[in-house]
């Protein structure tokens, strides 16, 4: 358990987040033709860990558009694949920043994320740990760890079509984009299966990604595709960019 004095309150930044959500509901549908599927799957209460594929810098905004919750986001310290202007949105929303890479500490971020779930909140995470590729990759262990520690359900989201939204808009086109909300599953229970805790966490993470894979088109499923050719083509995308250059 996280001591009350150590955790951020949930929910927070209500006025600012309401303003940003209002702006999202105006701007994003103007940029793309967005379809939201599966709203009937939304749990009414938390704790809840929302997980989705991460191919575009617009993915967090898509979650804000589709989901009604006052979400906390756990995200990287830097956004090398996003326009600099997105930092204004991140700062306004109040993303819980995690330092990615070997040899860096993210204890404070994980403490705040766990505290959100212990308060019955909703935490949004992209398990792949970044948007450097447009096919599904193996997850980092953080999302599975937080879900297991908090006894939270997991809500999978499949995002498709957001990669080229701005490119198409500049050409005068509104690209079709889809947000598919899957059925919640879990919670995960550490210590009840076989193997070490790390092996169990890895298995939980792969379960998360398999649920997400079911919600996106087959060619994008990467390492979680049933097609060996697609899995083969995805090789190399699993390399974590921050292993050699940690965020500091």
N, C-alpha and C positions, 0 to 999 in steps of 0.2 A: 504493500500500500504506500501511496505517496502522501506525506504529511500535508495537511491543509495549507500550512504556511509556505510550502514549497511549490504549490501548483498555481497556475493561472486560473482565474475564475471562468466558469462556463455558464451561459454564453457571455460574450464580451463584445466591445466595439459595436454595439447594436446600431447606433445612428449611422456610423460610417459604412457599415456593411449593408444596411438597408439602402443607402444611397448608391453603393456600388452594384448591388443586386438590381436596383431599378435601372441603372445605366446599362447593365448587361442585357436586360430584357428588351431594351430598345436597340442597342448597337449590334449585338450578335445576330439576331434575326434579320437585320438589314444587310448584313454581310453575306449570309448564307441561308439557303432553304433548309431549315432544320426540322427534323421529325423526331419526336420523343416517343419511345415505345416502352411499355411495361410499367407505367406509373402505379398500376394496381399492386405491384410487388413491393412498394415502399413500406417498410415497418413504421409503425406509429411512434415508437419510443426507442431510445437507446438503452445501453451503450451500443454503438454501431461503428464498424470500420468500413468505410466506402473504399473500394479498390477498383482501379480501371487501367486500361492500357494507356501508354503515354507516347504518342507519336508527334504531338504538336504542342506548341506553347499555348494554344487556345484551349487545351484540355481542361485546366482548372476552371476556366470561365464557362465551359460547357456544363460542368458539374453544378456550378452556381445557378445556371439557367434552369437545369432540369430538376434539381432537388430542392425541397422546401426547408431543409434544416439549417440552423445556424452553425455551419461547419467550421471546424478548425482544419487547416491544411498543414501537413508536414511536408516541407519541400527543401530543396538544396539551397545552399548559401548563395550560389551564383546561378545565372540563367544564360549560359553561353549560346544557346540556340534560339533565343527570343530577342525581339527588339528591346532596346534599352528602356523604352517608354513603359514596358510592362512592369518595371521595378516600382513605378508609382502605384500601380494597382496592388502589387504584392505588399508594399509598405502600408498602404491604406487598409488592406484587409487584415494585416497582421499575421503573415505566414510564420509558423514555427520553423525556424531554420535549422537544418541539420547539416553538419560538416561532413562531406563525403570523402571517402578514401581511407587508405591504411594509415594507422598511426595518429589519427585525429580523434578527439573526444566529442561525442554528441550526447553526453549524459544529460545536460540541461534540457535539450530538445526532447529526448525520450521521456524524461520526467514529466515535462509539460504535456506531452501527448498522452502518456498513461494517466495523468491527472484528469485530462478531459474525459477519458472513458470512465474513470472511476466516479465522475460526477454525472454519469448517464448521458454523456454527450456523444457527438458524431464527429469522427475523425476521418478525413479524406487523405489517402496515400496512393501514390503511383508506385507499385512495388518494384518496377524495373529500375527505378532510381534516376531516371532522366529520359530525355526525348531525342537521343542521338540516332535512332533508327526508326523505320516505319514498318517493322514486323515485331511480333511478340517475342520477348526475350525472357530468360530466367529471372526470377525475382531476387532482390536483396532480402536479407532475413528480417528486417525491421518490422514490416507489416505483420508477418506471422507472429513475431515475438509479442508485439503489442496486443494483437487479438487474443493470443493464448493467455497472456497475463491478466487481461481485463474481463475474460469470460464474455466477450462481445460477439454478437453476430457479425457476419461479413456480407456486405451487399456488393455484388459484382456489377460493373458498368462496362459496356462496350462502346467505344467511340470510333466512328468511321467518317472520313471525308473532311476532317478539319485541317489536314496538312496543307492543302492548296487553296484554302478559303481566301486568303488575302491576294494571292497571285491571280485567282479568277476574278476577284472583285475589281482589281486594277484593270482587267480586260473587259470590264463591264458585265461580268457574269456572276450570278449567285449560285454557287455550287451546292449540290445536295449534300447534306451532312446528317448523320443519324446518331442518336443517343439511345442505346438499348439498356434498359434496367432489368437485370436478372433477378432471380429469386434468391432471397437471403439464405445463407447456410451457416453452419457452425452452431455453437462456439467450438473452438479447438481446446483440447485438454492435454496439456503436457504431462508426461509420466504415465499415461495410460496405454501407450502403444509399445511397440518393440523399438530397439535402437536407442542411441544416445539422444539427449535433448536436442543437439544440433541436427541430428538426422531427422528427428521428428519435426523440427522447425522447417527443414528443407522440404519435407513431405507436405507440410501445411502450405508452404509457399507455392509448390507445384499445383496443389489443389486449387488455390486461388487463381493461378494463371489459367488452369484448365477451364474453370468457370467463366473467366473473361473470354477465353478463346471461343467458346460457344456463342458469344454475342457479337463477334466480328466476322467479316467475310473470310472464307477459307484461305485465300492467297496471303492474308495478313497474319495468319496464326503462327508463323515462324516455327519456333522450337516446339510448339504445341499443336502442330498440324498432324493429321493422320497421313498426309502425303509425304513419303520419304524425300521427294524432290524439293518440296518446299522447306523441309527441315534442313536439307543439305545446303540450299541457297541461303539459309539464315545464318550459317556458320560464320563466325567473325563478329556478328553484331552483339554477341554476348560479352565481348570484352568491355570491361568497366572503365570508362575514360579517366576516373579519378584514382585508380589504383596506383598509378605512377606519379600523378600530380594531385595530391590531396588538396581540398579546399582549406584555406587558412584565413 
